Amino acid sequence: MKFDVKKLNVSGYYQPCFCVFDILLLNDKVLRNETLAHRLKLLRKTFKTTFPGVIILSDYEESTSRKQIIDALNRTMDKEEEGIIVKEPSSIYKYRDRNSGWYKLKLEYFEEAVTDLDLILMGGYYKTNSRELNSFLVGVISDSYANVLSMGTVSSGLNFEEIEAVNKKLSEMGHPYDEFSSKSKGKLMFGKEVPDVWIEPEDSLVFTVRATELIRCRGDGFQTPYTLRFPRILNVRDDKPYRDCMSISELKEICQNKAVVKLNKRYLQLDDIPIIKRSKQTKSLQIDVDALSKTSNLLEGLKFYVLNGREDYSVNKIEMLIERFGGTFTFSLQTDVSIVLFGSLTSKVEELLKKENKFDVIKVEWLQRVIDTECIQRYKQDEVLSIGLSYYNCLADDVDLFGDSYIEEVNAEYMRSRLDTMALSSFSTNLNESVHFKSDLPLFNTYIAYFDRYEVVNDPSSHHIYNSFLDEIEFRYRKGTIADTLNPEVNLIVAELCNKKENPN
């Protein structure tokens, strides 16, 4: 079934069901550091009554051998389920940690256990603000070999060298889509999903693709009745003729008119799971738990969100250090976050730069420097990806909005990296690899504004609740006029909302 859960409503045919699989907080007591075995006991005691279709407890069973795990995984094939999660009973709950005693197992992780698909590369899509193609449209051949039918898109699985090679192929042999009607030989058949660049099948490549499942297409996005779910490219077959790839008949034979098709083709055997010899056990260290608790107020008043870490500096380790030195962190990006820390530049980090934020986006190297010196440090320009718009920020006094230092010398390489950062931000666009600031920012040339800083409007004797300094600069930059007093010419009042308790009398 393919259904958008965001469209659920009270009168709809489907209803949401909450599947409970763990418990992390009970009567205001945090259970993250309790073992899984203990948490599951508490969970069974807490949820004594369930409501089928509304709230249920997830099924689990204890396993003591590889065969039991294989049997459980094979049963998911019979039920057409995605897979299983294997958990160590002694593990504690570590948020966003992939090496904490929980292991996801799917049949597709094992060689020769699923059906891989040989599909034709039909074209590619450009990465945002770039001339690099990082997502690719693939298809199957018609039974008559006369046409290639679009089936889906795939954007993962290739390494940097392979992406570069595919980009080179499409650059040399491909065509922009606006030339499709005039230059196409009529072999390629697209649905509503059309690529930025297309390529004739005889000039193209064959991808070996592995997907979790095939799902029935809704609408006319692609030409085939089924499309790919969670696909990844296993291999680039530049040696295979496009006529030897999957045909539409072979696709229909696999799907057999089902709504969802698992691509598993055999059960697992014991030999599929290798036996790994355990390393020699070493004497465990006695850890002083008190030494791991809060040791200073160095980061007091700062709230962090850790977006990702590094190989030598995991998210869990960063969060522990934040707590140890008096700071706080959140598990989601909240409005009162001061600093977003990241260890590696990913697409999620880049997405943050497309919005106007109050928080700073800073490398974890800054946190390391603060902890090493045991003193709050202002940002260095090579630690900054973006500076937020909060006027309370004093850590960024030495750098501008894009991390460019007012006091440090720069070289050509560093300026190039700053321009790359600016190209990702919401204040500019990247055209032909040059940075151009957007001209479509809202202008206030028709407004005369009064910025009221006081708890009581236009009453300087009341409390100051709004520091309007930066907002006034921004307003003037966008051609607005500011009035010092509230007078008849004012047509816009900007003020801070103040929530007052109502007087019961």
Summary of the structure (lengths in Angstrom):
residues: 505
radius of gyration: 28.8
end to end distance: 57.9
largest distance: 85.1
contacts: 1294
relative contact order: 0.07
helix: 24%
strand: 24%
